[in-house]
Amino acid sequence: QSTVCDLASWVYSSLLLPLVQVIKMATKREKKKGPRKLKDADNKSQEGFSGTFLDNQTPIIVCDCISYLREKGLFHEGVFRVPGSNDVVKRLLLDYDKHYKTPEMKATVKYDVLNRFPEPISADDVASLLKRYLAELNEPLIPQKSMHALVNIVKKLIDDEEAMVDAVSEVLSNIRSPNRQCLSFIISFLREVATFSFQNLMGGENLGKCM
């Protein structure tokens, strides 16, 4: 519970407030375009790795990206803000689809996609890969209902930090795993990134805007 509260406090103070405007803008765009068509959420046999459902663990692609960025991206200026190569990101996603296409393939010997890529990749490429994977999930990492709740909390409790943290903690606690486990893993890493903002220039507010 204390871990959830710690995360809630950081999500509130560093990520959630700057995200509100982004969410509002995205909501307006969504209304203009109409609802996005989602694939059947019950089709658990769906093939493919990128842009599919979370299974019972933090996805390999997320673990790989964070491991790579922890080693090579913590001090990289503009990490998560500066875009990587669109071509490289597409090819990396195809590699993950190729090597982790089915649950059976995931259970076999792990293939090191990032370090076996045939050409050099940058921290910006890997950060963009992580962002693209999360953006293309058929079901958002933070369920729509939970996201609406978080936005409403910010609107209603913006002047009461203690109540805000408690309310955000409750919302995060009610997100079911594997989503909650994956979200916690990502947010914990973003806290590490923000710790080195004196060098990478990516404090919580910048990360909130870019993620």
PERARA-V135345 format. One record per backbone hydrogen bond with DSSP energy under -1.0 kcal/mol. NH is the residue of the N-H (numbers start at 1). CO is the residue of the C=O. E is the energy in kcal/mol with one decimal. If there is no record, write none. Layout:
{{NH:CO:E} {NH:CO:E}}
This chain:
{{5:1:-2.3} {6:2:-2.8} {7:3:-2.6} {8:4:-2.7} {9:5:-2.6} {10:6:-2.2} {11:7:-3.4} {12:8:-2.7} {13:9:-2.6} {14:10:-2.8} {15:11:-1.1} {16:11:-4.8} {17:12:-1.2} {19:15:-1.3} {20:16:-1.3} {23:19:-3.1} {24:20:-2.6} {25:21:-2.4} {26:22:-2.5} {27:23:-2.6} {28:24:-2.2} {29:25:-2.1} {30:26:-2.4} {31:27:-2.1} {32:28:-1.6} {33:29:-2.2} {34:30:-2.3} {43:40:-1.6} {44:42:-2.2} {46:43:-1.7} {48:101:-2.1} {52:49:-1.1} {63:59:-2.2} {64:60:-2.9} {65:61:-2.2} {66:62:-2.4} {67:63:-2.5} {68:64:-2.5} {69:65:-2.7} {70:66:-2.5} {71:67:-1.4} {72:68:-2.7} {73:69:-2.5} {76:73:-1.2} {78:200:-2.9} {79:76:-1.7} {81:78:-2.3} {82:78:-3.0} {89:85:-2.4} {90:86:-2.2} {91:87:-2.1} {92:88:-2.5} {93:89:-2.4} {94:90:-2.1} {95:91:-2.0} {96:92:-2.3} {97:93:-2.3} {98:94:-2.4} {99:95:-2.4} {100:96:-2.1} {106:102:-1.9} {107:103:-1.4} {113:111:-1.7} {116:112:-1.3} {126:122:-2.0} {127:123:-2.7} {128:124:-2.2} {129:125:-2.0} {130:126:-2.3} {131:127:-2.2} {132:128:-2.7} {133:129:-2.6} {134:130:-2.2} {135:131:-2.3} {136:132:-1.8} {147:143:-2.5} {148:144:-2.5} {149:145:-1.8} {150:146:-2.4} {151:147:-2.4} {152:148:-2.4} {153:149:-2.1} {154:150:-2.0} {155:151:-2.1} {156:152:-2.4} {157:153:-3.0} {160:157:-2.0} {164:160:-2.4} {165:161:-2.7} {166:162:-2.0} {167:163:-2.4} {168:164:-2.8} {169:165:-2.6} {170:166:-1.9} {171:167:-1.9} {172:168:-2.7} {173:169:-2.5} {174:170:-1.3} {175:172:-1.0} {180:176:-1.3} {182:178:-2.7} {183:179:-2.9} {184:180:-2.7} {185:181:-2.0} {186:182:-2.4} {187:183:-2.9} {188:184:-2.4} {189:185:-1.6} {190:186:-2.4} {191:187:-2.0} {192:188:-1.4} {193:189:-2.3} {194:190:-2.6} {195:191:-1.6} {196:193:-1.1} {197:194:-1.7} {199:196:-2.1} {200:196:-2.8} {201:197:-1.5} {207:203:-2.5} {208:204:-2.7} {209:205:-1.8} {210:206:-1.9} {211:207:-2.7}}
